Amino acid sequence: MRLFRSIFILLLLSSCRGLPESDVQLHPEPVSGRWVVVDWPEETGPSKEITLEIDWEQQRLSAYAGCNQMGATCQTTDPSGGMRIGPVFSTEMFCEGLMQRELLFQKTLERCDRMEQTNETLSLFAGTTLLLTAKSQEE
């Protein structure tokens, strides 16, 4: 009986060691904040600061690309960085030389389906294509 109990305890303890490290995946929650675009491969037109502000709790995104204020809903679609933005809407002011750039930026945001986020950077992707990279901006 003692032998049986000892074997049972050993089996029980060995099953409590947890998952192998390779099976553990960390899925940090996205962090709300303000971001300044530092790399946008499709950028055209005059260089003006582009900002994004994301509030994950309210599922809202706001952006500014030099003239009009933009907004959209945004939500995560899976814990590995999947996300959806849009549709993007904006105010309707006319700004000479900036309209094409703003329209392109809106389309860029709407194409986004994945993100990678650290404390310092936010990168948005369409599949494996990098759409833009932004740097965290302290308020």
VMD Tcl script that builds the backbone (N, CA, C; Angstrom):
set m [mol new atoms 417]
animate dup $m
set s [atomselect $m all]
$s set {name element resname resid chain x y z} {
  {N N MET 1 A 0.818 -1.187 0.000}
  {CA C MET 1 A 0.000 0.000 0.000}
  {C C MET 1 A 0.866 1.257 0.000}
  {N N ARG 2 A 1.959 1.266 0.779}
  {CA C ARG 2 A 2.862 2.412 0.794}
  {C C ARG 2 A 3.496 2.639 -0.567}
  {N N LEU 3 A 3.878 1.550 -1.207}
  {CA C LEU 3 A 4.492 1.653 -2.528}
  {C C LEU 3 A 3.494 2.285 -3.508}
  {N N PHE 4 A 2.261 1.838 -3.461}
  {CA C PHE 4 A 1.240 2.386 -4.339}
  {C C PHE 4 A 1.034 3.876 -4.075}
  {N N ARG 5 A 0.973 4.288 -2.823}
  {CA C ARG 5 A 0.792 5.691 -2.453}
  {C C ARG 5 A 1.986 6.522 -2.897}
  {N N SER 6 A 3.203 6.024 -2.743}
  {CA C SER 6 A 4.405 6.747 -3.156}
  {C C SER 6 A 4.422 6.957 -4.668}
  {N N ILE 7 A 4.055 5.917 -5.412}
  {CA C ILE 7 A 4.025 6.032 -6.871}
  {C C ILE 7 A 2.949 7.044 -7.281}
  {N N PHE 8 A 1.797 6.986 -6.626}
  {CA C PHE 8 A 0.717 7.917 -6.935}
  {C C PHE 8 A 1.152 9.368 -6.684}
  {N N ILE 9 A 1.809 9.638 -5.569}
  {CA C ILE 9 A 2.267 10.991 -5.241}
  {C C ILE 9 A 3.309 11.461 -6.251}
  {N N LEU 10 A 4.243 10.562 -6.624}
  {CA C LEU 10 A 5.243 10.916 -7.630}
  {C C LEU 10 A 4.593 11.273 -8.966}
  {N N LEU 11 A 3.625 10.494 -9.387}
  {CA C LEU 11 A 2.929 10.789 -10.636}
  {C C LEU 11 A 2.178 12.112 -10.557}
  {N N LEU 12 A 1.550 12.351 -9.434}
  {CA C LEU 12 A 0.812 13.587 -9.249}
  {C C LEU 12 A 1.742 14.793 -9.304}
  {N N LEU 13 A 2.864 14.726 -8.611}
  {CA C LEU 13 A 3.815 15.834 -8.600}
  {C C LEU 13 A 4.449 16.062 -9.968}
  {N N SER 14 A 4.758 14.986 -10.686}
  {CA C SER 14 A 5.384 15.149 -11.992}
  {C C SER 14 A 4.419 15.761 -13.001}
  {N N SER 15 A 3.126 15.567 -12.813}
  {CA C SER 15 A 2.157 16.157 -13.738}
  {C C SER 15 A 1.939 17.644 -13.453}
  {N N CYS 16 A 2.436 18.181 -12.356}
  {CA C CYS 16 A 2.234 19.576 -11.984}
  {C C CYS 16 A 3.376 20.485 -12.432}
  {N N ARG 17 A 4.248 20.010 -13.286}
  {CA C ARG 17 A 5.405 20.820 -13.667}
  {C C ARG 17 A 5.066 21.915 -14.662}
  {N N GLY 18 A 3.865 21.940 -15.251}
  {CA C GLY 18 A 3.455 22.991 -16.178}
  {C C GLY 18 A 3.799 22.649 -17.607}
  {N N LEU 19 A 3.510 23.604 -18.490}
  {CA C LEU 19 A 3.773 23.413 -19.906}
  {C C LEU 19 A 5.248 23.643 -20.214}
  {N N PRO 20 A 5.781 22.945 -21.219}
  {CA C PRO 20 A 7.143 23.262 -21.641}
  {C C PRO 20 A 7.213 24.717 -22.078}
  {N N GLU 21 A 8.365 25.357 -21.917}
  {CA C GLU 21 A 8.510 26.772 -22.219}
  {C C GLU 21 A 8.144 27.099 -23.662}
  {N N SER 22 A 8.400 26.182 -24.586}
  {CA C SER 22 A 8.094 26.435 -25.995}
  {C C SER 22 A 6.593 26.505 -26.255}
  {N N ASP 23 A 5.764 25.949 -25.380}
  {CA C ASP 23 A 4.313 25.986 -25.561}
  {C C ASP 23 A 3.674 27.229 -24.955}
  {N N VAL 24 A 4.427 28.011 -24.200}
  {CA C VAL 24 A 3.889 29.195 -23.540}
  {C C VAL 24 A 4.043 30.385 -24.472}
  {N N GLN 25 A 2.938 31.104 -24.754}
  {CA C GLN 25 A 2.982 32.296 -25.586}
  {C C GLN 25 A 2.465 33.462 -24.770}
  {N N LEU 26 A 3.173 34.566 -24.828}
  {CA C LEU 26 A 2.743 35.755 -24.123}
  {C C LEU 26 A 1.922 36.615 -25.073}
  {N N HIS 27 A 0.769 37.054 -24.640}
  {CA C HIS 27 A -0.093 37.909 -25.439}
  {C C HIS 27 A -0.398 39.158 -24.630}
  {N N PRO 28 A 0.514 40.137 -24.642}
  {CA C PRO 28 A 0.248 41.344 -23.862}
  {C C PRO 28 A -0.955 42.097 -24.420}
  {N N GLU 29 A -1.705 42.694 -23.538}
  {CA C GLU 29 A -2.841 43.509 -23.949}
  {C C GLU 29 A -2.315 44.759 -24.647}
  {N N PRO 30 A -2.990 45.205 -25.696}
  {CA C PRO 30 A -2.557 46.448 -26.348}
  {C C PRO 30 A -2.706 47.612 -25.383}
  {N N VAL 31 A -1.791 48.565 -25.491}
  {CA C VAL 31 A -1.758 49.707 -24.584}
  {C C VAL 31 A -2.289 50.936 -25.303}
  {N N SER 32 A -3.255 51.598 -24.698}
  {CA C SER 32 A -3.782 52.843 -25.254}
  {C C SER 32 A -2.713 53.917 -25.179}
  {N N GLY 33 A -2.760 54.859 -26.101}
  {CA C GLY 33 A -1.798 55.948 -26.054}
  {C C GLY 33 A -1.774 56.779 -27.311}
  {N N ARG 34 A -0.839 57.686 -27.322}
  {CA C ARG 34 A -0.642 58.626 -28.436}
  {C C ARG 34 A 0.655 58.248 -29.142}
  {N N TRP 35 A 0.608 58.236 -30.479}
  {CA C TRP 35 A 1.732 57.783 -31.291}
  {C C TRP 35 A 2.016 58.792 -32.402}
  {N N VAL 36 A 3.298 58.973 -32.724}
  {CA C VAL 36 A 3.717 59.812 -33.836}
  {C C VAL 36 A 4.310 58.902 -34.902}
  {N N VAL 37 A 3.795 59.004 -36.123}
  {CA C VAL 37 A 4.275 58.154 -37.215}
  {C C VAL 37 A 5.704 58.563 -37.568}
  {N N VAL 38 A 6.605 57.586 -37.542}
  {CA C VAL 38 A 8.011 57.840 -37.869}
  {C C VAL 38 A 8.422 57.176 -39.181}
  {N N ASP 39 A 7.630 56.215 -39.661}
  {CA C ASP 39 A 7.932 55.567 -40.931}
  {C C ASP 39 A 6.621 55.144 -41.590}
  {N N TRP 40 A 6.376 55.707 -42.759}
  {CA C TRP 40 A 5.204 55.374 -43.562}
  {C C TRP 40 A 5.689 55.238 -44.997}
  {N N PRO 41 A 5.967 54.000 -45.425}
  {CA C PRO 41 A 6.567 53.795 -46.744}
  {C C PRO 41 A 5.786 54.406 -47.903}
  {N N GLU 42 A 4.472 54.521 -47.808}
  {CA C GLU 42 A 3.656 55.064 -48.898}
  {C C GLU 42 A 3.517 56.579 -48.855}
  {N N GLU 43 A 4.171 57.232 -47.917}
  {CA C GLU 43 A 3.973 58.667 -47.730}
  {C C GLU 43 A 4.274 59.447 -48.998}
  {N N THR 44 A 3.378 60.388 -49.272}
  {CA C THR 44 A 3.557 61.283 -50.407}
  {C C THR 44 A 3.263 62.698 -49.945}
  {N N GLY 45 A 3.720 63.636 -50.681}
  {CA C GLY 45 A 3.401 65.022 -50.372}
  {C C GLY 45 A 4.281 65.607 -49.290}
  {N N PRO 46 A 3.907 66.802 -48.830}
  {CA C PRO 46 A 4.714 67.501 -47.834}
  {C C PRO 46 A 4.806 66.716 -46.530}
  {N N SER 47 A 5.934 66.823 -45.893}
  {CA C SER 47 A 6.151 66.101 -44.644}
  {C C SER 47 A 5.563 66.894 -43.480}
  {N N LYS 48 A 4.507 66.406 -42.935}
  {CA C LYS 48 A 3.883 66.990 -41.739}
  {C C LYS 48 A 3.732 65.885 -40.722}
  {N N GLU 49 A 3.781 66.229 -39.456}
  {CA C GLU 49 A 3.654 65.230 -38.406}
  {C C GLU 49 A 2.278 64.562 -38.451}
  {N N ILE 50 A 2.291 63.229 -38.414}
  {CA C ILE 50 A 1.063 62.445 -38.384}
  {C C ILE 50 A 0.970 61.807 -37.009}
  {N N THR 51 A -0.179 61.954 -36.368}
  {CA C THR 51 A -0.363 61.379 -35.037}
  {C C THR 51 A -1.552 60.436 -35.021}
  {N N LEU 52 A -1.449 59.456 -34.156}
  {CA C LEU 52 A -2.524 58.505 -33.897}
  {C C LEU 52 A -2.768 58.488 -32.404}
  {N N GLU 53 A -3.998 58.383 -32.030}
  {CA C GLU 53 A -4.330 58.173 -30.624}
  {C C GLU 53 A -5.305 57.009 -30.564}
  {N N ILE 54 A -4.952 55.983 -29.782}
  {CA C ILE 54 A -5.786 54.795 -29.697}
  {C C ILE 54 A -6.247 54.603 -28.261}
  {N N ASP 55 A -7.533 54.412 -28.105}
  {CA C ASP 55 A -8.130 54.102 -26.811}
  {C C ASP 55 A -8.774 52.724 -26.954}
  {N N TRP 56 A -8.070 51.688 -26.506}
  {CA C TRP 56 A -8.544 50.319 -26.686}
  {C C TRP 56 A -9.787 50.040 -25.853}
  {N N GLU 57 A -9.900 50.677 -24.708}
  {CA C GLU 57 A -11.070 50.453 -23.858}
  {C C GLU 57 A -12.347 50.952 -24.545}
  {N N GLN 58 A -12.257 52.117 -25.184}
  {CA C GLN 58 A -13.398 52.690 -25.896}
  {C C GLN 58 A -13.467 52.222 -27.351}
  {N N GLN 59 A -12.463 51.479 -27.802}
  {CA C GLN 59 A -12.354 50.990 -29.178}
  {C C GLN 59 A -12.415 52.139 -30.181}
  {N N ARG 60 A -11.616 53.191 -29.905}
  {CA C ARG 60 A -11.593 54.377 -30.754}
  {C C ARG 60 A -10.185 54.720 -31.180}
  {N N LEU 61 A -10.074 55.166 -32.407}
  {CA C LEU 61 A -8.819 55.663 -32.940}
  {C C LEU 61 A -9.076 57.056 -33.474}
  {N N SER 62 A -8.183 57.977 -33.194}
  {CA C SER 62 A -8.241 59.291 -33.829}
  {C C SER 62 A -6.877 59.554 -34.442}
  {N N ALA 63 A -6.866 60.322 -35.526}
  {CA C ALA 63 A -5.616 60.573 -36.241}
  {C C ALA 63 A -5.622 61.983 -36.807}
  {N N TYR 64 A -4.413 62.481 -37.063}
  {CA C TYR 64 A -4.242 63.788 -37.679}
  {C C TYR 64 A -3.062 63.679 -38.635}
  {N N ALA 65 A -3.307 64.043 -39.904}
  {CA C ALA 65 A -2.249 63.933 -40.911}
  {C C ALA 65 A -1.918 65.280 -41.544}
  {N N GLY 66 A -2.215 66.368 -40.836}
  {CA C GLY 66 A -1.803 67.675 -41.319}
  {C C GLY 66 A -2.921 68.654 -41.583}
  {N N CYS 67 A -4.150 68.185 -41.736}
  {CA C CYS 67 A -5.255 69.100 -42.020}
  {C C CYS 67 A -6.518 68.699 -41.265}
  {N N ASN 68 A -7.098 67.568 -41.613}
  {CA C ASN 68 A -8.371 67.132 -41.033}
  {C C ASN 68 A -8.177 66.165 -39.872}
  {N N GLN 69 A -9.122 66.229 -38.945}
  {CA C GLN 69 A -9.160 65.235 -37.877}
  {C C GLN 69 A -9.836 63.987 -38.424}
  {N N MET 70 A -9.290 62.823 -38.096}
  {CA C MET 70 A -9.863 61.559 -38.544}
  {C C MET 70 A -10.229 60.730 -37.326}
  {N N GLY 71 A -11.159 59.836 -37.520}
  {CA C GLY 71 A -11.562 58.936 -36.449}
  {C C GLY 71 A -12.036 57.618 -37.017}
  {N N ALA 72 A -12.052 56.612 -36.176}
  {CA C ALA 72 A -12.512 55.285 -36.589}
  {C C ALA 72 A -12.697 54.426 -35.359}
  {N N THR 73 A -13.416 53.340 -35.545}
  {CA C THR 73 A -13.440 52.322 -34.503}
  {C C THR 73 A -12.216 51.443 -34.714}
  {N N CYS 74 A -11.741 50.854 -33.648}
  {CA C CYS 74 A -10.626 49.907 -33.758}
  {C C CYS 74 A -10.837 48.834 -32.696}
  {N N GLN 75 A -10.502 47.630 -33.069}
  {CA C GLN 75 A -10.652 46.543 -32.112}
  {C C GLN 75 A -9.669 45.444 -32.429}
  {N N THR 76 A -9.288 44.736 -31.381}
  {CA C THR 76 A -8.439 43.575 -31.579}
  {C C THR 76 A -9.328 42.425 -32.022}
  {N N THR 77 A -8.775 41.559 -32.872}
  {CA C THR 77 A -9.547 40.433 -33.370}
  {C C THR 77 A -9.023 39.104 -32.857}
  {N N ASP 78 A -7.796 39.098 -32.349}
  {CA C ASP 78 A -7.246 37.893 -31.728}
  {C C ASP 78 A -6.064 38.299 -30.852}
  {N N PRO 79 A -5.681 37.449 -29.906}
  {CA C PRO 79 A -4.635 37.829 -28.953}
  {C C PRO 79 A -3.228 37.892 -29.543}
  {N N SER 80 A -3.035 37.487 -30.796}
  {CA C SER 80 A -1.688 37.519 -31.369}
  {C C SER 80 A -1.440 38.784 -32.184}
  {N N GLY 81 A -2.266 39.810 -32.023}
  {CA C GLY 81 A -2.026 41.084 -32.686}
  {C C GLY 81 A -3.003 41.418 -33.790}
  {N N GLY 82 A -3.963 40.533 -34.077}
  {CA C GLY 82 A -4.947 40.829 -35.110}
  {C C GLY 82 A -5.809 42.009 -34.697}
  {N N MET 83 A -6.116 42.867 -35.656}
  {CA C MET 83 A -6.930 44.039 -35.354}
  {C C MET 83 A -7.691 44.483 -36.593}
  {N N ARG 84 A -8.673 45.346 -36.353}
  {CA C ARG 84 A -9.469 45.904 -37.446}
  {C C ARG 84 A -9.672 47.389 -37.149}
  {N N ILE 85 A -9.520 48.212 -38.180}
  {CA C ILE 85 A -9.740 49.659 -38.081}
  {C C ILE 85 A -10.737 50.058 -39.155}
  {N N GLY 86 A -11.689 50.877 -38.771}
  {CA C GLY 86 A -12.512 51.466 -39.807}
  {C C GLY 86 A -13.986 51.168 -39.677}
  {N N PRO 87 A -14.721 51.814 -40.534}
  {CA C PRO 87 A -14.251 52.737 -41.571}
  {C C PRO 87 A -13.763 54.049 -40.963}
  {N N VAL 88 A -12.824 54.682 -41.651}
  {CA C VAL 88 A -12.253 55.946 -41.186}
  {C C VAL 88 A -13.101 57.093 -41.727}
  {N N PHE 89 A -13.424 58.038 -40.865}
  {CA C PHE 89 A -14.150 59.239 -41.270}
  {C C PHE 89 A -13.285 60.436 -40.934}
  {N N SER 90 A -13.587 61.584 -41.536}
  {CA C SER 90 A -12.785 62.778 -41.236}
  {C C SER 90 A -13.613 64.036 -41.400}
  {N N THR 91 A -13.074 65.123 -40.848}
  {CA C THR 91 A -13.659 66.427 -41.111}
  {C C THR 91 A -13.411 66.728 -42.591}
  {N N GLU 92 A -14.010 67.785 -43.107}
  {CA C GLU 92 A -13.944 68.023 -44.547}
  {C C GLU 92 A -13.364 69.388 -44.906}
  {N N MET 93 A -12.300 69.777 -44.233}
  {CA C MET 93 A -11.635 71.029 -44.592}
  {C C MET 93 A -10.738 70.774 -45.802}
  {N N PHE 94 A -10.586 71.790 -46.634}
  {CA C PHE 94 A -9.687 71.677 -47.776}
  {C C PHE 94 A -8.353 72.305 -47.404}
  {N N CYS 95 A -7.289 71.558 -47.618}
  {CA C CYS 95 A -5.942 72.061 -47.355}
  {C C CYS 95 A -5.095 71.798 -48.599}
  {N N GLU 96 A -4.681 72.847 -49.241}
  {CA C GLU 96 A -3.899 72.749 -50.477}
  {C C GLU 96 A -2.711 71.802 -50.302}
  {N N GLY 97 A -2.621 70.814 -51.184}
  {CA C GLY 97 A -1.478 69.900 -51.203}
  {C C GLY 97 A -1.532 68.752 -50.208}
  {N N LEU 98 A -2.531 68.702 -49.342}
  {CA C LEU 98 A -2.577 67.649 -48.326}
  {C C LEU 98 A -3.695 66.631 -48.535}
  {N N MET 99 A -4.621 66.906 -49.414}
  {CA C MET 99 A -5.808 66.065 -49.535}
  {C C MET 99 A -5.467 64.646 -50.018}
  {N N GLN 100 A -4.607 64.531 -51.016}
  {CA C GLN 100 A -4.240 63.210 -51.532}
  {C C GLN 100 A -3.523 62.401 -50.451}
  {N N ARG 101 A -2.649 63.066 -49.714}
  {CA C ARG 101 A -1.912 62.401 -48.637}
  {C C ARG 101 A -2.866 61.890 -47.555}
  {N N GLU 102 A -3.834 62.705 -47.167}
  {CA C GLU 102 A -4.781 62.294 -46.133}
  {C C GLU 102 A -5.649 61.132 -46.587}
  {N N LEU 103 A -6.092 61.168 -47.825}
  {CA C LEU 103 A -6.894 60.068 -48.354}
  {C C LEU 103 A -6.080 58.766 -48.370}
  {N N LEU 104 A -4.830 58.850 -48.769}
  {CA C LEU 104 A -3.955 57.687 -48.768}
  {C C LEU 104 A -3.741 57.163 -47.344}
  {N N PHE 105 A -3.609 58.069 -46.385}
  {CA C PHE 105 A -3.433 57.658 -44.991}
  {C C PHE 105 A -4.691 56.957 -44.475}
  {N N GLN 106 A -5.862 57.472 -44.814}
  {CA C GLN 106 A -7.114 56.816 -44.420}
  {C C GLN 106 A -7.166 55.398 -44.967}
  {N N LYS 107 A -6.838 55.241 -46.239}
  {CA C LYS 107 A -6.848 53.908 -46.871}
  {C C LYS 107 A -5.821 52.988 -46.212}
  {N N THR 108 A -4.677 53.539 -45.831}
  {CA C THR 108 A -3.651 52.752 -45.142}
  {C C THR 108 A -4.196 52.201 -43.831}
  {N N LEU 109 A -4.852 53.055 -43.054}
  {CA C LEU 109 A -5.421 52.609 -41.776}
  {C C LEU 109 A -6.474 51.522 -41.988}
  {N N GLU 110 A -7.311 51.687 -43.001}
  {CA C GLU 110 A -8.381 50.719 -43.245}
  {C C GLU 110 A -7.857 49.370 -43.731}
  {N N ARG 111 A -6.660 49.334 -44.297}
  {CA C ARG 111 A -6.063 48.071 -44.753}
  {C C ARG 111 A -5.449 47.279 -43.600}
  {N N CYS 112 A -5.227 47.916 -42.484}
  {CA C CYS 112 A -4.535 47.279 -41.366}
  {C C CYS 112 A -5.314 46.079 -40.832}
  {N N ASP 113 A -4.598 44.962 -40.636}
  {CA C ASP 113 A -5.234 43.787 -40.038}
  {C C ASP 113 A -4.409 43.171 -38.910}
  {N N ARG 114 A -3.249 43.782 -38.629}
  {CA C ARG 114 A -2.394 43.240 -37.569}
  {C C ARG 114 A -1.507 44.344 -37.022}
  {N N MET 115 A -1.151 44.216 -35.745}
  {CA C MET 115 A -0.245 45.185 -35.133}
  {C C MET 115 A 0.788 44.470 -34.283}
  {N N GLU 116 A 1.891 45.140 -34.089}
  {CA C GLU 116 A 2.901 44.734 -33.116}
  {C C GLU 116 A 3.173 45.960 -32.272}
  {N N GLN 117 A 3.137 45.783 -30.951}
  {CA C GLN 117 A 3.271 46.930 -30.061}
  {C C GLN 117 A 4.254 46.622 -28.949}
  {N N THR 118 A 5.131 47.591 -28.703}
  {CA C THR 118 A 5.995 47.557 -27.526}
  {C C THR 118 A 5.702 48.838 -26.749}
  {N N ASN 119 A 6.449 49.075 -25.694}
  {CA C ASN 119 A 6.247 50.324 -24.943}
  {C C ASN 119 A 6.609 51.539 -25.786}
  {N N GLU 120 A 7.546 51.380 -26.737}
  {CA C GLU 120 A 8.034 52.520 -27.514}
  {C C GLU 120 A 7.464 52.612 -28.917}
  {N N THR 121 A 7.060 51.496 -29.518}
  {CA C THR 121 A 6.644 51.532 -30.920}
  {C C THR 121 A 5.332 50.793 -31.161}
  {N N LEU 122 A 4.660 51.230 -32.217}
  {CA C LEU 122 A 3.452 50.587 -32.715}
  {C C LEU 122 A 3.664 50.408 -34.208}
  {N N SER 123 A 3.588 49.181 -34.681}
  {CA C SER 123 A 3.725 48.897 -36.108}
  {C C SER 123 A 2.422 48.288 -36.592}
  {N N LEU 124 A 1.915 48.809 -37.707}
  {CA C LEU 124 A 0.678 48.312 -38.295}
  {C C LEU 124 A 0.999 47.602 -39.600}
  {N N PHE 125 A 0.322 46.469 -39.835}
  {CA C PHE 125 A 0.580 45.623 -40.995}
  {C C PHE 125 A -0.710 45.294 -41.725}
  {N N ALA 126 A -0.575 44.976 -43.011}
  {CA C ALA 126 A -1.606 44.326 -43.811}
  {C C ALA 126 A -0.981 43.006 -44.209}
  {N N GLY 127 A -1.392 41.936 -43.549}
  {CA C GLY 127 A -0.712 40.652 -43.748}
  {C C GLY 127 A 0.713 40.765 -43.231}
  {N N THR 128 A 1.691 40.548 -44.108}
  {CA C THR 128 A 3.099 40.676 -43.714}
  {C C THR 128 A 3.708 41.994 -44.167}
  {N N THR 129 A 2.914 42.839 -44.823}
  {CA C THR 129 A 3.418 44.122 -45.323}
  {C C THR 129 A 3.328 45.187 -44.242}
  {N N LEU 130 A 4.464 45.797 -43.923}
  {CA C LEU 130 A 4.495 46.885 -42.950}
  {C C LEU 130 A 3.849 48.117 -43.556}
  {N N LEU 131 A 2.805 48.623 -42.898}
  {CA C LEU 131 A 2.115 49.829 -43.381}
  {C C LEU 131 A 2.718 51.087 -42.787}
  {N N LEU 132 A 2.970 51.066 -41.485}
  {CA C LEU 132 A 3.567 52.219 -40.820}
  {C C LEU 132 A 4.111 51.838 -39.460}
  {N N THR 133 A 5.038 52.647 -38.998}
  {CA C THR 133 A 5.594 52.495 -37.655}
  {C C THR 133 A 5.457 53.834 -36.953}
  {N N ALA 134 A 5.011 53.793 -35.708}
  {CA C ALA 134 A 4.845 55.013 -34.925}
  {C C ALA 134 A 5.576 54.861 -33.593}
  {N N LYS 135 A 6.004 55.994 -33.071}
  {CA C LYS 135 A 6.732 56.035 -31.799}
  {C C LYS 135 A 5.800 56.600 -30.732}
  {N N SER 136 A 5.869 56.032 -29.536}
  {CA C SER 136 A 5.045 56.505 -28.432}
  {C C SER 136 A 5.355 57.952 -28.114}
  {N N GLN 137 A 4.320 58.729 -27.855}
  {CA C GLN 137 A 4.485 60.132 -27.506}
  {C C GLN 137 A 3.872 60.355 -26.133}
  {N N GLU 138 A 4.690 60.751 -25.192}
  {CA C GLU 138 A 4.198 61.042 -23.849}
  {C C GLU 138 A 3.328 62.276 -23.892}
  {N N GLU 139 A 2.226 62.248 -23.160}
  {CA C GLU 139 A 1.330 63.411 -23.127}
  {C C GLU 139 A 1.708 64.356 -22.019}
}
mol reanalyze $m
mol bondsrecalc $m
mol representation Tube
mol addrep $m
